[in-house]
Amino acid sequence: QEIWYIPEGYRSMAHILLPVDAALLESWADLAATWEEQQNILEEGGEVTGEEITAQEVENARLAALASVQPQLDDINARLAAGEAFNDLIPLFTADEDMDTAEEIAEGYPVHMDSAFCPAGYRDAAFSLENPGEVSAPFVSDGGVYLLTYLANIPGGPVPLTTELHAAL
């Protein structure tokens, strides 16, 4: 689909996605989803039937997922501390096939605070960063463990009329 206009407030983000053992990731995702459902029931004044999930169980599952990739996180952090650029580390570490060429990395992913298409954890991490070049803390999401870098603000307004966009219009 052709993009003709970009609303204000988008950021360009690049990331490293570290794969997590499927059983660990599924355990975290299931616990987090069940806990959230139970919290919604309780907030609405209902009662939880069956086994109640605690926030500590969700946190333990999150920590287990992070621990499973700790050696890679340590390596990445050591390289960053030694002065290597985050973008140079992406092709060495990421499991995201859409973030493995220099062009894809330089462009990044557009993220907006109000986006319904971006997972909340990704969006929250993206907007926790204040300045381009900053790197987020690692966080667990459905795809694995992510580290983000804030590339730039994306200017809002009409996109330039390229030959390809002209042909599409």
C-alpha positions as CSV (number, residue, x, y, z in Angstrom):
1,Q,0.0,0.0,0.0
2,E,1.3,3.4,-1.0
3,I,1.9,6.0,1.8
4,W,1.0,9.5,0.8
5,Y,1.0,11.3,4.1
6,I,2.8,10.7,7.4
7,P,1.2,12.0,10.6
8,E,3.3,13.8,13.2
9,G,4.9,11.8,16.0
10,Y,6.5,8.9,14.2
11,R,9.9,7.6,15.2
12,S,12.2,5.4,13.2
13,M,13.5,2.5,15.2
14,A,15.9,-0.3,14.5
15,H,16.3,-3.4,16.7
16,I,18.0,-6.6,17.5
17,L,15.6,-9.5,18.1
18,L,17.1,-12.4,20.0
19,P,15.3,-15.7,19.7
20,V,14.1,-17.3,22.9
21,D,13.4,-21.0,23.4
22,A,9.8,-21.6,22.2
23,A,8.7,-23.2,25.5
24,L,10.0,-20.3,27.6
25,L,8.5,-17.7,25.3
26,E,5.2,-19.5,25.2
27,S,5.1,-19.9,29.0
28,W,5.7,-16.1,29.4
29,A,3.1,-15.2,26.8
30,D,0.5,-17.5,28.2
31,L,1.0,-16.4,31.8
32,A,1.0,-12.7,30.8
33,A,-2.2,-13.0,28.7
34,T,-4.0,-15.0,31.5
35,W,-2.8,-12.5,34.2
36,E,-4.1,-9.6,32.1
37,E,-7.4,-11.3,31.5
38,Q,-7.8,-12.0,35.2
39,Q,-6.9,-8.4,36.1
40,N,-9.6,-7.2,33.7
41,I,-12.2,-9.5,35.3
42,L,-11.2,-8.3,38.8
43,E,-11.3,-4.6,37.7
44,E,-14.9,-5.2,36.5
45,G,-15.8,-6.6,39.9
46,G,-15.9,-10.2,38.7
47,E,-14.4,-13.3,40.3
48,V,-11.6,-15.3,38.7
49,T,-12.4,-18.9,38.3
50,G,-9.7,-21.6,38.2
51,E,-6.1,-21.0,39.1
52,E,-5.2,-17.3,39.7
53,I,-2.0,-16.2,38.1
54,T,0.2,-13.8,40.1
55,A,2.3,-10.9,38.8
56,Q,5.3,-12.7,40.3
57,E,4.7,-15.7,38.1
58,V,4.6,-13.5,35.0
59,E,7.8,-11.7,36.2
60,N,9.6,-15.0,36.8
61,A,8.7,-16.2,33.3
62,R,9.9,-12.8,31.9
63,L,13.2,-13.1,33.8
64,A,13.6,-16.7,32.6
65,A,13.3,-15.5,29.0
66,L,15.8,-12.8,29.5
67,A,18.2,-15.1,31.3
68,S,18.1,-17.5,28.3
69,V,19.7,-14.8,26.1
70,Q,21.9,-13.2,28.7
71,P,25.2,-14.3,27.0
72,Q,24.1,-12.5,23.8
73,L,23.0,-9.4,25.8
74,D,26.4,-9.4,27.6
75,D,28.2,-9.6,24.3
76,I,26.1,-6.8,22.8
77,N,26.6,-4.6,25.8
78,A,30.4,-5.2,25.8
79,R,30.6,-4.3,22.2
80,L,28.5,-1.2,22.7
81,A,30.7,-0.2,25.7
82,A,33.8,-0.7,23.4
83,G,32.4,1.8,20.9
84,E,30.8,-0.4,18.3
85,A,27.7,1.1,16.7
86,F,24.4,-0.6,17.5
87,N,23.5,-0.7,13.8
88,D,26.7,-2.6,13.0
89,L,25.6,-5.2,15.6
90,I,22.2,-5.8,14.2
91,P,23.2,-8.1,11.3
92,L,25.4,-10.1,13.7
93,F,22.7,-10.8,16.3
94,T,19.2,-10.2,15.0
95,A,16.8,-13.0,14.1
96,D,14.5,-10.5,12.3
97,E,14.8,-11.2,8.6
98,D,13.4,-7.8,7.9
99,M,16.2,-6.1,9.7
100,D,19.3,-7.6,8.2
101,T,20.4,-5.4,5.3
102,A,22.1,-2.0,5.6
103,E,19.1,-0.3,3.9
104,E,16.5,-1.9,6.2
105,I,18.6,-1.0,9.2
106,A,19.1,2.6,8.1
107,E,15.4,3.0,7.4
108,G,14.2,1.2,10.5
109,Y,10.6,0.7,11.5
110,P,8.2,3.6,11.9
111,V,6.6,3.6,15.3
112,H,3.9,5.9,16.7
113,M,2.8,6.1,20.3
114,D,-0.9,5.6,19.3
115,S,-0.2,2.8,16.8
116,A,-2.6,-0.2,17.1
117,F,-0.3,-2.3,14.9
118,C,2.8,-2.1,17.1
119,P,3.0,-4.3,20.2
120,A,2.7,-2.3,23.4
121,G,6.0,-3.4,24.7
122,Y,7.8,-2.3,21.5
123,R,6.0,1.0,21.4
124,D,6.6,1.7,25.1
125,A,10.4,0.9,24.7
126,A,10.5,3.1,21.6
127,F,9.1,6.0,23.5
128,S,11.1,5.5,26.6
129,L,14.1,6.7,24.7
130,E,14.6,10.5,24.6
131,N,17.3,11.0,22.0
132,P,18.3,9.4,18.7
133,G,21.2,6.9,19.2
134,E,19.9,5.7,22.6
135,V,19.4,2.0,23.1
136,S,16.6,0.5,25.1
137,A,16.7,-1.9,27.9
138,P,16.0,-5.5,26.7
139,F,12.4,-6.5,26.9
140,V,10.4,-9.6,26.2
141,S,7.8,-9.7,23.5
142,D,6.0,-12.3,21.4
143,G,8.9,-12.6,19.0
144,G,11.7,-12.9,21.6
145,V,13.9,-10.4,23.4
146,Y,14.3,-7.0,21.8
147,L,16.8,-4.2,22.1
148,L,15.8,-1.0,20.2
149,T,17.7,2.0,19.1
150,Y,16.1,5.3,18.3
151,L,17.2,6.3,14.8
152,A,15.4,9.5,14.2
153,N,12.1,11.4,14.2
154,I,10.2,10.9,11.0
155,P,9.0,14.3,9.6
156,G,5.2,14.5,9.3
157,G,3.4,15.7,6.2
158,P,3.0,14.6,2.6
159,V,5.6,12.2,1.3
160,P,7.7,13.3,-1.7
161,L,6.1,12.5,-5.0
162,T,8.4,9.9,-6.5
163,T,8.0,8.3,-9.9
164,E,6.7,5.1,-8.2
165,L,4.1,7.0,-6.2
166,H,3.0,9.0,-9.3
167,A,2.5,5.7,-11.2
168,A,0.5,4.2,-8.3
169,L,-1.7,7.3,-8.1
